[in-house]
């Protein structure tokens, strides 16, 4: 169940653009369906998802939605190996 902060952020996104809201909701569903240890919080102006440690964020901007992976202790180049 979303917290009041998450609900408010989602309502704000929806008020600005129904399509971006639908995309954010679809991404949330896929991420939260990964399993019960996955939780979300409002951070950095978007939704941060974690399971012990943060692993990605979803951010709605003026013209797009961004899904941003979080990689701890490595650069993106190291993670690709």
N, C-alpha and C positions, 0 to 999 in steps of 0.2 A: 504494500500500500504506500503510495507516494506521501511524502511529508508535505506540509503546507507550503514550504519554499519551492518544492518541485512542482506542485500544482500551480502555484502562482507563475512560475517561469513558463510552464506549458501554456497557461492561459494568455500570457503576454505574447508568446510566439504565435498562438492561434489568432489573436486580435490583429497582428500585423500581416500574417500571410497564411492562409489555410493550407496551401501546398507544402510550405516548409514545416508546418505543424504536423501534417500527415507523414512526412518523411522522418521527422524526429520521432514520432510515435512508432513508426515501423522499425527504426533502428533500436529504440528502447526495447521493443518486444523481442527482437532477435537476441539482443545482449542479455536481457533478463532471463530469457529461456535457456541460457547456458547452464543454469543451475541455481539452487538456493543460496550458495555462498555469495552470489553476486549481489552487490548492493549499489545504490546510486545516491549521489548528493549533489547539491548545487555548489559549484566551485568554478572560479575563473570565468564567470558569466555563462556557464553551460552546465551540462550534466557530466559528472565524473563517475565512472564505474570502477568498482574494485572487488576483489576476492582476496582477502589478506592484504594485498597491495593494489594500488590503482593500475588498471591495464588499458583503459581508453577513455576518451571523452567525446561527447557529441555537442556541437556548438552551432547555433543558428545565427547566421549573419544576414546582412541586408539583402543579399542576392543569392546566397547559397547556404547549404548545411555541410558541416565538416565532421568527419569521423576521424579522430586523431588517436593513434595508438601511443601508449606510454611504454617506453622501454627503459628499465632501470639498470644502471651500472654499465651500459654499453652505448656505443654510438649506433646510429642506424646502419652504418656500413658493417659494423661487427655483427649485427643481428641478421644480416642477409647471408652470412657464411654458414 
